[in-house]
Amino acid sequence: MHCAVTRRSLLSASMLAATASLVGCGADAASQGSAQAHDVSKSQVVVAMNATSEPAAGFDPLVSWGCGEHVHEPLIQSTLVTTADDLSIAGDLATEYFCSSDGLVWTFTIRDDAVFSNGEPLTASDVAFTVNGVIESPASEADLSMVERAVAVSDTVVELHLSKPNNTLLYTLAVLGIVPEALYGDDYGRSPIGSGPYVLKQWDQGQQVVFEANPGYYGEAPVMERVIVVFMDEDAALAAVQKGDVDIAYTFATHADRTFDGYELTAFKTVDSRGISLPCIPAGGTRVLEGDIAYHTGNDVTCDVAVRRAINLAIDREQLIDNVLNGYGRPAYSVGDGMPWSSPDMRVECDIDAARVLLDEAGWKPGADGIRKRDGVRAAFDLWYSSDDSVRQATAHEVANQLAELGIEVKPQGGSWDEIYPHQFEQPVLWGWGSNAPVEVYELNYSTGWGNYSCRESAVTDAYLDQALAQTDVEASYEYWKKAMWDGTEGPAPQGDASWAWLANVDHLYFKRVGLVAPQGKAQPHGHGWSLLNNVASWTWK
């Protein structure tokens, strides 16, 4: 028997947050129609999105839609819960939930007025089917590995039975769209039926997708009744802005100084963090992943904690943001910096003199070429970055230039991810992380976490992370997430083991048509894509 110790009666997210010609045949039709549609409709928006954002498997939550690598609201489907702008848990389908005292059973009561867009009622059986489908599907990118099974107790009550306590399941449920058990099949991704604020009107694969307001939606009716997303590379998106063919288009800091008649540059705050993993163990080890793939581990320079701390002290994050991001970003000292679960105690001031003292005291002395050495080992290492990302390239070179002043030689190495992964545990790598959930704090810092690229192991950190997961109240877990990073004496923080050098949260930049009101909403996660549309239903035109 389970005794309920956590119960939430949930307000809906909407209560907390207070061109037909485009559906044509190709990019030309799209570009011609959008400007005309803007003149006649104040309930439509045309969005230029990176071509890589188009979902390869379609709009299927059991694969990756909404809940994949770059999380976002699924738009077409409802979710059990959602996250409000302050990232507290709010209700969508769920009117309340509670957790058993042992943290192993989560019970959700769902509203009884939700219907799918074909008119059929949504019940707890559909919720259980969706959750069990994710658990059983090898193709699913949603992480519900902590759930053993979902059971529909009645039409409006569903139970999730866990193998071990893990409250982060709420964050996954906040982006997992519920699908209809009776209609789900192999072609669901192309013809999705959902109960969310929008329905999929048309999808011209490789070109555009059109959403229209769902007239049967139980929540507040979308103000923006029609949303057209055109998939374009950056050059094409900028050309579309120049011609006035789209209402909002993504861009990057390298174009932030450009101006276009009728448009304004808008910066959205994010939790899209850039950071460098710093291997904490000496070279010569191996790590086996996926059963049979062995990777070299360790680095004879960064294994010295004095080097890692000095790197964190010497990097001028504000200068990096100015030089690389055109000022559009803010310093970061942890993954998810600025989120409710991140620790402000991890922040350090740039102090290259203190960094020099650290290295001097640790025996790293400048050589004839200015590069420090200790016991015949030069303070030099590669820094890998994704070569198809010009901002990461510039970031890697900026870090190299700054650390050269410290006497550390950093050699930027651009490559594909297939080229980077063999080095992920032995050389520093420039990563992009950040989501609207603390899951990454666990995976990047737990001793056996799949993202523990620094190879740091700490029983103290692991214990805090386990305590964070075990809390039956999400807000109660924040204290343990913070302590896992730095408890005053131990942690991966810059003043502790310094297993990462976090650099900045990168603003997401867009050229937006003057008159379009698109509020910030919650901080956008890593991935310059669908998260822009999290609150598109409330966008308006002046």
C-alpha positions in Angstrom: 0.0 0.0 0.0 1.3 3.4 -0.9 0.7 6.5 1.2 0.4 9.7 -0.8 2.9 12.3 0.4 2.9 14.7 -2.4 -0.3 16.0 -4.0 -0.6 18.8 -6.5 -3.9 20.3 -7.7 -2.8 21.9 -11.0 -3.7 25.0 -12.8 -3.6 24.8 -16.5 -0.6 26.3 -18.3 -2.9 28.8 -20.0 -4.1 30.1 -16.7 -0.5 30.5 -15.5 0.7 32.2 -18.6 -2.0 34.5 -18.8 -1.7 32.3 -45.9 -3.5 29.9 -47.6 -1.2 30.3 -50.7 1.6 28.9 -48.6 0.0 25.5 -48.7 1.1 25.2 -52.2 3.8 23.5 -54.2 7.2 24.6 -53.2 9.4 27.4 -51.9 8.3 29.9 -54.6 4.7 29.5 -53.7 5.6 29.8 -50.1 7.6 33.0 -50.5 5.0 34.7 -52.7 2.1 33.8 -50.4 3.5 34.8 -47.1 3.8 38.5 -47.7 0.3 38.7 -49.1 -1.1 36.7 -46.2 0.6 39.1 -43.7 -1.4 41.9 -45.3 -4.8 40.2 -44.9 -4.5 38.2 -41.7 -3.6 39.1 -38.2 -4.1 35.5 -37.0 -1.3 33.9 -39.0 2.5 33.8 -38.7 5.2 32.5 -41.0 8.3 31.2 -39.3 11.6 30.4 -41.0 13.2 27.5 -39.2 16.5 25.7 -39.7 16.1 22.8 -42.1 17.6 20.4 -39.6 14.7 21.1 -37.3 12.3 19.2 -39.6 11.4 16.0 -37.7 12.8 13.1 -39.7 10.2 10.7 -38.2 7.4 13.1 -38.5 5.2 14.4 -35.6 5.3 11.2 -33.5 6.0 11.7 -29.8 6.8 8.0 -29.4 9.9 8.6 -31.5 11.2 12.1 -31.0 8.6 14.8 -31.7 8.7 17.2 -28.7 10.7 14.9 -26.5 13.9 14.3 -28.5 17.3 15.9 -28.2 15.9 19.4 -28.4 12.8 19.4 -26.3 9.7 21.6 -27.0 6.0 21.8 -26.7 4.5 19.2 -29.1 1.7 21.6 -30.3 -0.4 18.9 -31.9 -0.7 16.7 -28.8 -1.5 17.4 -25.2 0.8 16.5 -22.4 0.1 15.2 -18.9 1.8 18.2 -17.3 3.8 21.2 -18.6 6.4 23.6 -17.3 5.4 27.2 -16.6 7.7 30.1 -17.5 9.4 29.7 -14.1 9.8 26.0 -14.8 7.5 25.0 -12.1 5.2 22.0 -13.0 1.8 23.1 -14.2 -1.2 21.1 -15.4 -2.2 20.2 -19.0 -4.2 17.1 -19.1 -3.5 16.4 -15.4 -5.7 18.2 -12.9 -3.7 16.7 -10.0 -1.0 14.2 -9.2 0.5 12.6 -6.2 3.5 10.4 -5.4 3.8 7.4 -3.1 6.0 7.8 0.0 8.6 5.5 -1.5 8.7 7.5 -4.7 7.8 4.5 -6.8 4.2 5.2 -7.9 3.0 8.4 -9.5 -0.8 8.8 -9.9 -2.3 11.3 -12.2 -5.9 12.4 -12.5 -6.7 13.8 -15.9 -9.5 16.1 -17.1 -12.6 14.5 -18.6 -13.3 17.0 -21.3 -10.3 16.4 -23.6 -11.0 15.0 -27.0 -8.8 14.1 -30.0 -9.1 16.1 -33.1 -11.3 13.3 -34.6 -13.8 13.8 -31.8 -12.9 10.7 -29.8 -12.4 11.2 -26.0 -8.9 11.1 -24.5 -8.8 8.7 -21.6 -6.2 7.3 -19.1 -5.9 4.3 -21.5 -4.4 6.6 -24.1 -1.9 8.0 -21.6 -0.9 4.5 -20.5 -0.6 3.4 -24.1 1.7 6.4 -24.9 4.0 5.8 -21.9 4.2 2.1 -22.4 4.9 2.7 -26.1 7.9 4.9 -25.2 9.2 2.3 -22.8 8.9 -0.5 -25.3 10.2 1.4 -28.4 13.9 1.1 -29.2 13.4 4.1 -31.5 12.1 6.5 -28.8 14.3 9.4 -27.8 12.2 10.2 -24.7 13.8 9.1 -21.5 11.3 7.1 -19.4 13.8 4.5 -18.5 12.8 4.9 -14.9 9.2 3.7 -15.6 8.4 0.0 -15.5 4.8 0.3 -16.7 1.9 2.6 -16.9 -1.6 1.4 -15.8 -5.0 3.0 -16.5 -6.9 2.6 -13.2 -10.0 4.3 -14.7 -10.9 6.6 -17.5 -9.5 9.5 -15.7 -6.7 8.0 -13.5 -3.4 6.6 -14.6 -0.5 5.2 -12.5 3.2 5.2 -13.4 5.2 2.5 -11.6 8.9 3.2 -11.4 11.9 0.9 -10.9 13.6 3.5 -8.6 12.6 7.0 -7.5 13.2 9.6 -10.1 11.2 12.8 -10.1 12.7 14.0 -13.4 10.0 11.9 -15.1 7.8 14.9 -14.7 10.0 16.9 -17.0 9.8 14.2 -19.7 6.0 14.0 -19.3 5.9 17.8 -19.8 7.1 17.3 -23.4 5.6 13.9 -24.2 2.5 14.2 -26.4 -0.3 11.8 -25.7 -1.4 9.8 -28.8 -4.7 7.9 -29.4 -4.3 4.2 -28.7 -7.0 3.3 -31.3 -5.5 5.3 -34.1 -1.7 4.9 -33.6 0.2 3.2 -36.3 3.3 3.2 -38.5 2.1 6.3 -40.4 1.1 8.3 -37.3 4.1 10.7 -37.7 2.8 11.8 -41.1 -0.9 12.0 -40.1 -1.0 12.8 -36.4 -4.2 13.0 -34.4 -3.9 14.8 -31.1 -5.7 16.9 -28.5 -3.4 19.9 -28.4 -4.0 23.5 -29.4 -3.2 22.8 -33.1 -3.8 20.3 -35.8 -1.5 19.4 -38.6 -3.1 20.8 -41.8 -0.3 20.0 -44.3 3.3 18.8 -44.5 5.3 19.3 -47.6 8.3 17.3 -46.6 11.6 19.3 -47.0 9.7 22.5 -47.5 7.0 23.5 -45.0 4.5 22.5 -42.4 1.2 24.2 -41.7 -0.7 24.1 -38.3 -4.2 25.3 -37.7 -6.0 26.0 -34.5 -7.8 22.9 -33.1 -11.5 23.9 -32.8 -12.1 21.1 -30.3 -9.2 22.1 -28.0 -10.3 22.1 -24.3 -8.0 25.0 -23.4 -7.9 28.7 -24.4 -8.3 29.0 -28.1 -5.0 30.0 -29.9 -4.9 33.7 -30.8 -2.5 32.8 -33.6 -4.8 30.6 -35.6 -2.5 29.5 -38.3 1.2 28.8 -38.0 3.3 28.1 -41.1 6.9 26.9 -40.7 9.2 26.9 -43.7 12.4 25.0 -43.5 15.5 26.9 -44.7 19.2 27.2 -44.3 20.5 30.4 -42.8 21.2 32.1 -46.1 17.8 31.3 -47.5 16.1 32.5 -44.2 18.0 35.9 -44.4 17.0 36.2 -48.1 13.3 35.6 -47.1 13.6 38.3 -44.5 15.1 40.7 -47.0 12.1 40.1 -49.4 9.6 40.3 -46.6 8.4 36.7 -47.1 8.5 35.5 -43.5 7.5 37.0 -40.2 10.3 35.7 -38.0 13.5 33.9 -38.9 16.4 32.5 -37.0 19.8 33.9 -37.3 23.2 33.9 -35.4 25.4 36.4 -33.8 27.6 36.8 -36.9 24.6 38.6 -38.6 23.4 40.5 -35.6 24.7 43.8 -37.0 22.6 43.5 -40.2 19.4 45.5 -40.6 16.3 44.8 -42.7 13.4 47.2 -43.4 10.4 46.3 -41.4 12.3 43.9 -39.1 13.9 44.1 -35.7 16.5 41.8 -34.1 15.1 40.0 -31.1 17.2 38.1 -28.6 15.5 35.3 -26.6 17.2 34.3 -23.3 18.2 30.6 -23.2 19.6 27.8 -21.2 21.6 26.9 -24.3 25.0 26.4 -22.6 28.4 26.1 -24.1 31.0 24.3 -22.1 34.3 22.4 -22.3 34.7 19.0 -20.8 38.1 18.6 -19.0 39.2 15.0 -18.5 40.1 14.5 -14.8 42.2 11.3 -15.0 45.6 10.6 -16.5 45.9 9.2 -20.0 46.0 5.5 -20.6 42.6 4.2 -19.6 39.7 2.9 -21.6 35.9 3.2 -21.3 33.6 0.7 -22.9 30.2 1.9 -24.2 27.3 0.1 -25.7 28.9 -3.2 -24.8 31.8 -3.3 -27.2 33.0 0.2 -28.2 36.2 1.0 -26.3 37.3 4.7 -26.0 40.6 6.0 -24.7 40.3 8.0 -21.5 42.3 10.6 -19.7 44.6 13.5 -20.3 48.0 14.1 -18.7 47.5 17.9 -18.6 43.9 18.4 -17.6 44.1 15.5 -15.0 45.8 18.1 -12.7 43.1 20.0 -10.8 45.3 23.1 -10.7 45.2 23.2 -14.5 41.4 22.8 -14.6 40.8 25.5 -11.9 43.3 27.8 -13.6 41.4 27.4 -16.9 38.1 28.4 -15.2 39.8 31.4 -13.6 41.6 32.6 -16.7 38.7 32.6 -19.2 37.1 36.0 -19.5 33.6 35.0 -20.3 32.4 38.5 -20.9 35.1 39.1 -23.4 34.2 35.8 -25.2 30.6 36.9 -25.3 31.5 40.3 -26.8 34.0 38.9 -29.3 32.2 35.7 -30.4 28.5 36.4 -29.7 28.4 40.1 -30.4 27.3 40.5 -26.8 24.3 38.2 -27.2 24.7 35.9 -24.3 25.5 35.7 -20.6 28.3 34.0 -18.6 27.7 30.4 -17.6 29.4 28.4 -14.8 27.3 25.3 -15.0 25.0 23.4 -17.3 21.6 24.9 -17.0 23.1 28.0 -15.4 20.4 30.3 -14.1 17.8 27.6 -13.7 16.1 27.0 -10.4 18.3 24.0 -9.7 21.6 25.6 -10.6 24.0 26.9 -7.9 25.0 30.6 -7.8 28.0 29.4 -5.7 29.6 28.0 -8.8 30.3 31.5 -10.2 33.9 32.7 -10.3 35.4 36.0 -11.3 38.0 36.1 -14.1 41.4 36.4 -12.5 44.3 35.5 -14.7 46.9 36.5 -12.1 45.4 34.0 -9.6 45.3 31.4 -12.4 49.1 32.0 -13.0 49.8 31.5 -9.3 47.8 28.2 -9.2 49.9 26.9 -12.1 53.2 28.2 -10.6 52.5 26.5 -7.3 51.6 23.3 -9.0 54.9 23.2 -10.8 53.8 24.2 -14.2 56.6 26.6 -15.2 56.8 28.6 -18.5 59.2 27.2 -21.1 61.3 29.0 -23.6 58.3 29.2 -26.0 56.0 30.5 -23.3 54.1 27.3 -22.9 54.2 25.8 -19.4 55.8 22.5 -18.6 55.9 20.1 -15.7 58.0 17.0 -15.5 58.5 17.1 -19.3 54.8 17.4 -20.1 53.8 20.5 -22.0 50.6 22.2 -21.0 49.1 21.6 -24.4 46.0 19.8 -25.6 43.5 19.6 -28.5 40.1 21.3 -28.2 37.5 19.6 -30.4 34.4 21.3 -31.8 31.8 20.6 -34.4 33.1 22.0 -37.7 29.7 22.7 -39.1 29.1 25.4 -36.4 30.9 28.6 -37.1 30.1 30.0 -33.6 31.7 27.0 -31.9 34.7 27.4 -34.2 35.0 31.0 -33.2 34.5 30.1 -29.5 37.3 27.5 -29.6 39.7 29.9 -31.1 38.8 32.6 -28.6 39.4 30.2 -25.7 42.8 29.2 -27.3 43.8 32.9 -27.6 42.8 33.6 -24.0 44.6 30.5 -22.5 47.7 31.3 -24.5 48.2 34.3 -22.2 48.2 31.8 -19.3 50.9 29.6 -20.9 48.5 26.9 -22.0 48.6 25.8 -25.7 45.1 25.0 -27.0 44.9 23.5 -30.5 41.3 23.8 -31.9 40.3 20.8 -33.9 37.2 20.9 -36.0 35.5 17.8 -37.1 32.2 15.9 -37.6 30.7 14.2 -34.5 31.9 10.9 -35.9 35.4 12.3 -35.7 34.9 13.9 -32.3 33.4 11.0 -30.4 36.6 8.8 -30.4 38.3 11.7 -28.4 35.4 12.5 -26.1 37.0 11.1 -22.9 40.6 11.9 -23.6 40.6 15.5 -25.0 38.6 18.6 -24.1 35.5 19.0 -26.3 33.3 22.1 -26.8 29.8 21.0 -26.2 26.3 22.5 -26.3 23.9 21.4 -23.6 20.9 22.8 -21.7 17.3 22.0 -21.2 14.2 22.9 -19.2 15.0 20.0 -16.8 17.9 19.1 -14.5 18.4 15.7 -16.1 21.7 16.9 -17.7 23.1 17.8 -14.3 22.8 14.2 -13.5 24.1 12.7 -16.7 27.1 15.0 -17.0 28.2 14.6 -13.4 27.1 11.2 -12.1 30.0 8.8 -12.0 28.3 6.4 -14.4 26.4 9.0 -16.3 26.5 8.6 -20.1 27.7 12.2 -20.4 30.5 12.0 -17.8 33.1 13.0 -20.4 35.4 14.3 -17.8 35.6 10.9 -16.1 35.2 12.4 -12.7 34.0 10.0 -10.0 32.7 11.2 -6.6 30.6 9.2 -4.1 29.6 12.5 -2.5 28.3 14.0 -5.7 26.5 10.8 -6.6 24.8 10.7 -3.2 23.5 14.3 -3.7 22.2 13.5 -7.2 20.4 10.3 -6.0 18.8 12.4 -3.2 17.7 15.0 -5.8 16.0 12.2 -7.9 14.3 10.7 -4.8 12.4 13.8 -3.7 8.7 13.4 -4.2 8.4 17.2 -4.5 10.3 18.7 -7.5 11.0 22.0 -5.7 12.5 20.0 -2.7 15.1 18.5 -5.1 16.6 21.9 -6.0 18.7 21.9 -2.8 20.3 18.6 -3.7 21.0 19.5 -7.3 22.8 22.6 -6.0 24.8 20.7 -3.4 25.8 18.1 -6.0 27.6 20.9 -7.9 29.2 22.5 -4.9 28.5 21.9 -1.2 31.2 24.2 0.0 34.0 21.6 0.0 33.4 19.3 -2.9 31.8 19.2 -6.4 32.6 19.7 -10.1 32.3 23.5 -9.6 35.2 25.8 -10.8 36.5 26.1 -7.3 36.2 22.4 -6.7 37.2 19.6 -9.1 36.5 22.0 -12.1 35.6 19.1 -14.4 34.1 21.5 -16.9 34.8 25.0 -18.0 31.3 26.4 -18.7 31.4 29.5 -20.9 28.1 31.1 -21.8 24.4 30.7 -22.3 23.9 31.7 -26.0 21.0 34.0 -26.8 18.8 32.7 -29.6 18.5 35.5 -32.2 15.7 36.1 -34.6 14.8 38.8 -37.2 11.2 39.6 -36.3 8.7 41.6 -38.3 7.8 44.8 -36.6 4.4 44.5 -35.1 4.6 40.8 -34.2 4.4 40.3 -30.5 6.2 37.1 -29.5 6.9 37.0 -25.7 10.0 35.4 -24.3 8.3 32.7 -22.3 10.5 30.2 -20.5 14.2 30.1 -21.3 14.7 28.3 -24.6 16.8 25.1 -24.3 19.7 23.9 -26.4 18.7 23.8 -30.1 17.7 26.8 -32.1 14.4 25.4 -33.3 10.9 24.4 -32.2 11.2 25.8 -28.7 10.6 29.3 -30.2 7.0 28.1 -30.8 6.3 27.0 -27.2 3.9 29.9 -26.6 3.0 30.6 -30.3 -0.7 30.2 -29.4 -0.5 33.5 -27.5 1.4 35.5 -30.1 -0.4 38.5 -31.5 0.0 41.3 -34.0 -0.1 44.9 -33.1 
